[in-house]
Amino acid sequence: MTKANVIDEPAGDASVEQSGYHQELKRTLGSFQVFAVSFAFISVAVGIFGTYNDVLQNSGPVGIWLWVIVAVGQTLVALVIAQFAARIPLSGSSYQWASRLANPKIGWMFGWLTFCYLAIGVVTVGIALSKTALMPLFGMAPDETNARLLTLAVVFIQAVLAIASTKIVGWITTAAVGLELAIVVILAIALFIAVGVSGKGSVGNLTSRGITEGAPNYYAIGGGLMAAMILGLATLVGFDSAANMAEEAKNPFRTVPRAIVGSVLAAAVLGLVFLIALTIAINNMAQISASDTPVAAILRDQLGPVMERTLLVAIAFAFFGAGLVTLATCSRIVFAMSRDDRFPAHRLMRRVDPRTQTPIPATIMIVIVGIVLMAVLPGSALLELLTVGTVMASCLYGGIVILYIAVRKRLGRQEDAFDLGRFEMPIAVGALIWSAVVLFVVISPAEAFTAVLISIGILVVGAAYLTWMFFFKREVLETEPGEPLAFKH
């Protein structure tokens, strides 16, 4: 089986079979559901709820305009990823692309990075849901222990649903995305109307530094203004999750690339509109900037407590959908690596339940990882995981872009599939430059030191396991994915 054969195979189940695997996962996701997988992971409402306070406290409201720069850069990366997704639509996405087009060792590191940032994402989304939505809804005082217990309960429910059926995951994420799209649009309109009627708020907020006025090192490297980029970088990420679910998508050569690009574009536009509405609606800058949940405070101030609680329920559902799709996509990368014998406990992790057609052991393992993280890390370190996930994602995306530039001439062309044509090289170079900028921005603040150390530790653990495989299971690393040695089902 040549690499060209793998790339040029027709859509659907045949592409999986020709890649050396049985079609074990069930194709149940339609075009909008595939889009929903990526959009739910991005989740504009979740990202803005979780990081808007960082913008107000570090750069002031004017920092929201960095969202535009991040959106352009992330779109470039999404376009490159879509090129791969249109040619190799397999679970494991970047692991498969690098393993088949570079070599299995590089592919393994891609897979390890993907697994780590997704597993971390399951925990950080759960914590964000608990702290910014569930605890305010239940009237619970801020408490780290309660937040972790709530997170465990949420992740357990998500795991049950992810195990039960991919179709259920598709339904929930579709509903969550539909609701989130409606929420963002309705909230933006409602806030504009409220400001116009009540007079509370100001268009001048859009250019204000707020409480950061006069702060030292504001424009410095790692300073307040640069720190505001975390809003976009922590939100406009995960658009590649549709590629991880490619073996469960109908007509993946078309639906997956469109979902990847469409989700980041839709999130970029809607997110900017929502940010502008929120910022204009700030009436008391000092009070809102000091709040841990400024979005909720703005909604309460402008729309009243009843509307705030109603919207918090909707936001909680959006959070839940984002966490569910993160867990589901993470289990697919574990499954994909395990069926090639390249993940710890691979014989167990590659099992797909014949009734539910979902990878149950892989899903349970991710829940266990989440429990361990919440048990061993103190509160301050747990908050660092958001930055760690961003570092992992930026390294992964940069690696994918480099891979594309290196192998693009060997990529086949699927008829009617997504294709950048003559624009592919300029876009790829732009995406590479942007990836370097992102990594610099994320690691440059002094506050990121702990997150950088954790990231290095994750890479060292991955390198150690890869070294062990090289000495004791070299035949696995020297076999193409899907070849007979790895294909033991």
N, C-alpha and C positions, 0 to 999 in steps of 0.2 A: 504493500500500500504506500503510495508516494504522497508527499505533502500536497502536491497539486490536486490529487484525487480527493483529498480531504476537503480542500477549499472549494472545489468546483462542483460538489455534489448538490443535487436538487434539494428543495426545501422539505421540511417535515421529518418524519421518522427515518427516512432513508439516510439523511445526513448523519444521524446518530449511529445507525448501523454501519455505515461506511467508515465511520470514525473509529470503529472497533468495539462498540458497546451495544448492549441490548437497550431498547427503549423501555426502561423500567418506570420512569416517571410519566404521569398522565398529562396529555396536552389538553388543558382545560381553559387556558387564558386567552381571551379574545384581544383585539387591538386596544380597546380602551382599558381593559384590565392590565395589560402589559404596561401601558402608559401610567396607570395608577400605581403599579409597583414602584416605578422610579419616582413619581411625584410624591407618593406617600413617604418614601424614604427622605426625600429633600424636605418636604413639609415646611412650607413658608411660615405657617402659624407657629409651629413648634420651634423653629430656629429663631424667629423674632421674639417670641415669648421668653426664650431661654437666654438670649444674648443682648437684647436691647438695653438692659441696664448697664452692660459693659460699655456700650457706646456713650451713653449719657455721662457715666462716671469718668471715662478716660479721655474722650475727645469732645464731648458736648454734642448737641443735636446735629451740628454740621457734618459730623462723621458719617451720617447715613449716606452721603453722596459717594462714599467709597464703594458702596454696594454696586454702583454702575460699573466701576472698573473691574470688580471681582466677577460680575455677571459676564462681561465680555471675555475675560480670561477663561473662565470655566466653560463657556460655550465653545471656545476653541478646543479645549481638552475633550469635551463631549463629542465634537465632530470627529476627532481622531479615533476615539473609542468606538464610535458608531461604524467606522470603516472596518474594524476588526469584527464587530458583532454581525455585520452583514455577510461575513465570509466564513466564520467559524462559530455557529450558534450552538454552543455546548455549555452545560452547567460547569461552573468553575471559571468561566470567562478568561480573565488575565492569566490564570494558571495554564489553561489549555493553549492560549495564544502563544505564550512564551515557550512552553514545552514543545510545541509542534514547529514553531518557526525559528527558535533559537536553539535551546537544548533543555532537557528535563531539569537540570540543576538550577538554571535561571528561572524556569517555570515554577520550581518548588518555592523559591524565595518570593515570587509574585504571589503564589497561593498563600504563603505564610503571612505576608503583609495584609492581604485581603481578609484572611481569617481574623487576624488580630484587630484590625480597625472595625470590623463588623461585630465581633464579640464585645469589644469595648463599647460600641454604639448601642448594643442591647441594654447595657447597664446605664449608660449616660441618659438615654431617652427615658428609661424607667424612672431614674432619679428625678429628671426634669419634670416628668408627668406628676410624680408624687408631690414634689415641692411647690411647683407653680400652679397646679390645677387641682389635684385631689385634696391636698391638705387645706387650702383655702375654701374649697367647696364643703368639706366636712367640718369646717370651723376648728381645725386642729392648730395648736400653736406650733411654730417652727421647732422641729426636734429631729436630730439626725437619725436616732434609732427608729422612730416612727416612719420616717421617710424610707429607710432601708426595708423595713417590714412591708410597707405598702408596695415597694418595688418588687420584692420577692413574690408577693401575691399577684401582681400584674404580670410579671414574667412567666409565672406558673400558668396563668390563664392563657397567655399568648402561646405557650408551648403546647397546651392541650389543643387549641384551635389549629395550630400549624401542623400538628400530628394528625388531626382528624381528617383534613382534606385540603388540598391545594385550592380547590374550588371555593371553600369557605374563606381562605386567605384572600382570594380574588374578590369575593363578594364584600368582605369587610374593608379591604383597601379601596375598592371602588366607591363604596358608600362614604368612607372617610374622606377620600379625595373630593367627591362631589359636594359633601358638606363643607369641606375646607374652602373649596373654590367659592361657594356661596357665602361663607362666613367672611372671607377676605373682602369680597366685593361689597357685601351689605354693610360691613363695618366701616369700610372706607367712605361709602356714601353717607352713612349715618353720622359719622364723625364730621364730615364736611358740613352737613346740614346743621348739626348741633352747634358747631363753632359759628356758623353764619347767623343762627337764631339767637344764641345766648351771648355771643361776643366774647366768650371765654376762649382764650387761645390766641395765636398770632402767626401770621405768615412769616414774620421776622425770625421765628424759631429755626427756620430752615437754614439760616446763615449764622446762627448763634453758637458760641462755644459754651454757653451755659455755665455750669459751676467750674469749668476748667479755665475760665478766663484768667489770664495772668499766670497760669501754671508753667513752671520751668520745663525745658526740654520737650515742649509740645510738638515741635516739628522735627525733633531729633530721631535718629534711627532707634527704633524700639520705643519711641515716645508715644504720647497720648493719641495723636492723630493716626499713626500707623496701627495702634492697637485696635482701632475701630474696624479694621478689616476683618477681625474675627467674626463679626456679624455675618458677612457674606460667606466667608470661608467655612464657617461651621454650619451654614444653612445650605448653600448651593453645592452639596456634596452627596455622593451616593446615587447619582443619576445612572451609574453603570449597573445598578442592582437588577435592572431588567435583563441584562446579559447573563446574570447568574441564574435566572429562571428561564433561559432560552429553550431548554428541553421540555418545558411545560407550556410554551407559547405556540399558538397556531400561526402558521406562516412566519416563522421567526426571522427569515432573511429580510423581511420588510417591516414587521411590527416592532421588533426589538430596536433596530437603529432609530426608527422614528420616535419611539418612546424615550430613548436616551436624549436625543436632541430636543424633542418637543417638551419634555418635562423641565429641562433646565431653562428653556426660553420662557415657558409659561410661568415658572416660579420667579424668574428674574423680573418680569413685567409686573406681576401681581404683588410681589414683595415690595417693589419700589413704590407702587401706589399706596400700599398699606403703610409703609414707613413714612411717607409724606403726610398721610392723613393723621397718623399718630403724633407726629412731631408738631404739626400745626395745632393739634388739639391740646397740647400741654399748656395749662393755665398757670400753675405754680411750679416754676422750673426747679427750684431748690428741693421742694417736697417730693416731686416725682423722681428727680435724679437720685434722691437718697433711698428710694424704695427698692426692695429686692425684686418686686414684681411690678415694674412701672407700667406695663401694658394694662394689667388689671386695674391699676390705680387710675389711669387715664379713662378707661371705659367706665369706671364707677363715677368719676367726676363729671364726665360729659353725658353719660346715658343712664345713670342711676344704678343702684345696687341690684335691682331685679334683673335688668338687662345684663349686668355684669355676670351674675350667677348663671343665667341662661347661656351666655356665650362661653363661660368657663366649662360648662357641660359639653358644649360642642367642641371646644378646644381640647378637652380631655379625650374625646373620641378620636380627634386627629392625632394626638400624641399616641394613643393606643394603636392606631393603624400604622404609624411610623415604626413603633417598636415591633409590631407583629411582622412587618415586611423585612425589617432588619434581621430578626431571628430566622425567618424563613430563608432569606438569601444566604445568611451565614451557614446554615445547615447544608445548603447546596454546595458551597465551596468545600466543606468537610467531606461530603459524599463524593464529590468529583475527585478529590485527591486520594481518598481512601480506595476507590475502585481501581486506582493505579498502584495500590500498595504503598502510598507515599504520605500517609498520615498516621500518627500514633494510634494503636488499636484499630488498624484499618479493616481487619476482618469483621469487626463489629460495626464500625462506623459506616461501612458501605452498604449495610443491609437496608433494603427497602421493603416495607411491609406490603405483602401482596394484596391486602384488602384496601388499605388507605392509599397505597402507592406513594408514600412519603417516607423519608429517611428518619425513622423514629430515634435510633440510638444517637445519631448526629445532633438531633434537636435537643435531646435530654442532656447531652454532654455540654452544650452551650449554656444551658440553664445552670449546670453545676459550676461552670467557669464563672458565671455571674454571681453565684452564691459565695464562691471563694473570694472573689474580688471585694464584695461588700463585707465579708467577714474579716479580711486581713488588712484592708487599707483604711487609714483614718480619714475623717471627713475632708480635711484639706487635700490629701493625696487623691481622694476620689474625684474632687473637682478638677484636678489636673488631667483626668482621663479625657476630658473634652479636647484639651490641647494635644494630648497624645494621639487621639484619633485623627485630628487634623494633620499632625506630622506624618502619621502612617499613610493617610490618604494622599498627601502631597507627594510623598516618596513613590507611592504606587503609581499615581497618575503620571509623574515625570518618567518613571520607568517604562510605562506603556507607550508614551510618546517617543522615547528613544528607540524602543523596540520597533515601532512603526516606521520610523525614518530608516532604520537599518534593514528592514525586510520588505518594504513596500513594493519593490520591484518583483518580488516573488509571490505577491498576493494575486490570486486569481480574481476573476470578475464574474459575479453571479448575475444572470439576466434579471432585470427589473429590480435589483437590490440597490440599497443606498450607495452612492458613489460621489466623492467630491470632485472627480475629474481632474482638470488641470489646476484646480485650486488646492489640491491636497498638500503639496510641499510648502507653500506659503503658510497655510493653516497649521501644519505640523511644526514648522519653525517657530511660529508665534506661540503655539501651545507649549513648546519646550522652554522658551524664554519665560513665559508666564509661570511655569512649574518651578523654575529656579527662583523667581521672585517670591512665590508663595512660601517656599521652604525658608527663604531668608526672613520673610516677614514673621513667620510663625516662631522661629527659634531665636530671633534677635532680642526680644524683651528679656530683662533680667528675671522676670517672674516665670519665664518658660524653662528655667534651668532644671527644675525637678521633672518636668514633662520630657525634656530632652534626655535626661538620664534614664527615665522609664523606657523611652523609645529605643535607646541604645541597648538596654537590657533585653528588650523583646527581640531585637535583631541578633543579639549574641546568642540567645536561646535558640532561635531559628538556625543560626549558623552552626551551633553545636550539634543539633539534631541532623542537619544536612551532612556534617562531617562524619557522624556515626554511620549514616546510611552509606556514605562513600566507602568506608572501610569494611562494613559488615553486610551491606546489601547493595553492593555496587551494581549488580545485574539489574536491579530495579531502576536505578538512575540512568542506566545505559540503554533502556528499552523505551521506545516511543509510546506515548499514551495510547491505550487501547490495544497494544500488541499482545500476543498470546500469554507472555509471562504474567502480565498484570491482569489479564482478562480471565479470572478464575470463577466466574459466576456459574 
